[in-house]
Amino acid sequence: MDYTQSKQLFKVKKFLRYLKLYGPRRTLVKVQGQYHMKKQYSILPIVNTKTHQGHVGILGCGNFSFSNIAYYLHKNYGNVIRGTMDLNIHRAASLCQRYRAAYYTDDAEKIITDPNIDTIYVASNHATHAQYAIRALEEGKNVHIEKPHAVSYEQLNKLVGAMNNSSGKIVSIGFNRPSSTIGQNIKRHLSSQPGAAMLNWFVAGHELEADHWYFSKAEGGRVLGNLCHWTDFTYNMIDEGGRYPLTITPTRSEKSDCDIACTYIFGDGSIAAITFSAKGHTFEGVREKLAAHRGDVLISMDDFKSLKIEISDKVLKPWQLFRDHGHEKSICSSYEISKNSIHRGLSRQYVWESAQLFLATKEALDNNHIVVINGM
């Protein structure tokens, strides 16, 4: 939804609500991100690459890169962004100018082969994530890939192969929710209990126009564009030795990737359900609720803002001032890991299995039949 075209009263109400949810700095950059997406220069800005000390490249300069990746890098580390790339040169220039990068381009190879860049954040359209990451790995770069990291098994096989054959490493994939304070709290308390777990997600996402690029066959649809966040979170909540075999059962009507539900039965007997609704526009963005139960622990979570943990007769309500989906920690962890030459990056097993789960979920929903997977 283009909020810049909304009525003035609506924009004021939304701004005030977001101040409460995210605080002034995050709210301001979210507003700036909306206008960044529409930026059109009459004359493209001139930049100077000679004295710039940045060493980070960004491929894809949409709203997420502007209001999350570049914002958190600049906030925590200063002018570390060297090159920005987008097929829309105005967006590449806008992000470059706002965050004081050295240069902008519409050619991904210029970023990938830049000898002064050692870390690349891939946040382009979904179909290009794997191919850009593979090229970056071939050039020995550290790579942070926003979700999804592959849109097909063919891409996934090539990506894992590139991990084997290159001197680079994948330092992170943009599944930020497990990195959040609330996500880590949930994981810690569930893992403290024996036996199988029960997890139930309800997610209300944005309704998208019928011609939105998410729905392009090449881009993987909303299962790969949205639902993968919650398949990954669920995957991370199940103990490593208890995930497989994993049975995926879809529930859908006419549509295969929104207004849907999926249930998952894991090898250890844990059961999870994800319901994804996309009807109209939610005023506060994506809304999500989790109910989870394992052993003596009962958990309820709303919108990564409030959390209630019951452990037998004890009730814990960890408090946080603002909503936190874990973006800052995910983005900054990639930067920190990239500076540590000893760290080996993500495991091939996680890169494969996290993608296998959302690809198999898409297969189940597309074909409206049960799918069983066994991991790597």
C-alpha positions, 0 to 999 in steps of 0.5 A: 500500500502506498501510504504517501497517497493516503489522506492527511488524517490517516497519515497522521494517525499512522505516524503517531501509532508507529511512534508508540510501536517503534519509537521516533527514529525507526518511525522517521526512517519508515516514513522516509522509506515510503518516499524513497521508493518514489524518488525520481531525480531530474539530474542524478547526483554526483558522488566521489569514490576516491576517499571513501572507506566503506567496504559493504555492498547492497544489491537491491535498494527497495524499502527494506534495504533503505529502512532496515539494512542501510539504516542499522548499518549506518546507525551502528557502524557509520559510513561502511556502505561503499556501493549500492545497486538497483535496477531502478537507478533512482533508488540506488542513487537515493539510498547511496545519497541518504547513507553516504555511500561511495557510488551507486549503479544498476550493474550488480557485477560492479558491486560483486567484483569491487575489490574494496567490498568484502561483505554483500547484503542481497535484498533484490527481487526474490528470483535473483537472491541465489544467483547474486549470492553465488556470484558473490561467493565465487568472488570470495565475499561474505554474504547476507541473503534476505529471504528467501535464499532460493526459489527452486531446488535447482537454485538451492543445489547451486547455492549449496554447491557454491558454498562448498566450492568458494572461499566465501561464506553465507553469514546469515539469511534474513530470517530475523524473528529467531534473532529477536529478544522475544524469539530467543526467549521463546526458544530458551523456554521451550528447549528447557522442557521434555517431550513434543511441542505444540505451536500455533501461528496466526498471521494477518498479512497485507493484501496485495494487488493481483499484479504485484511482483510477489505473485510472479511465478519466477518469484515464488509467490507469497509462501516464499515471500512471506510464509517462509518467516514462520516456517523458519521460526517453527523449524528453529523451535524444534530440537535438531534431532526431532525434525524428521520425517516432517509431514506437511498438510495443506488447507486452502481454497481457490488461492494457494499462497494466501488465506491458507493454513498448513500443519506440520508433524515433526519426527519427535511428535511435535505439531505446528500450525500456521494460518496466513490471512491476507484480507485488506490492510492492517493498520499496524503492518503484519500482525502475528500471534503465537501460542506454544506449549511444551512440558510445563511451559505455556507461551503466548506472544503478540506481534513481537511486542508482548510475551507471556510465559507460564511455567507451572505456577510461575508467570513471566511477562518480559517487558520491552519498550518497542516492537522488535522483529530482530532485524537489527540483530540479524543485520548487525550479526552478519556485519560482525561475523564478516569481520571475524575471519575464524567464523565459518558462516552458516552450515550447509545443512541449515541453508538446505533444510530451511529452504527445503521446508518452504519449498515443500510447503509451497509444493503442498499448497500448490498441488493441495496434497500432503508432502513428506520431507526428510531433511538433508 
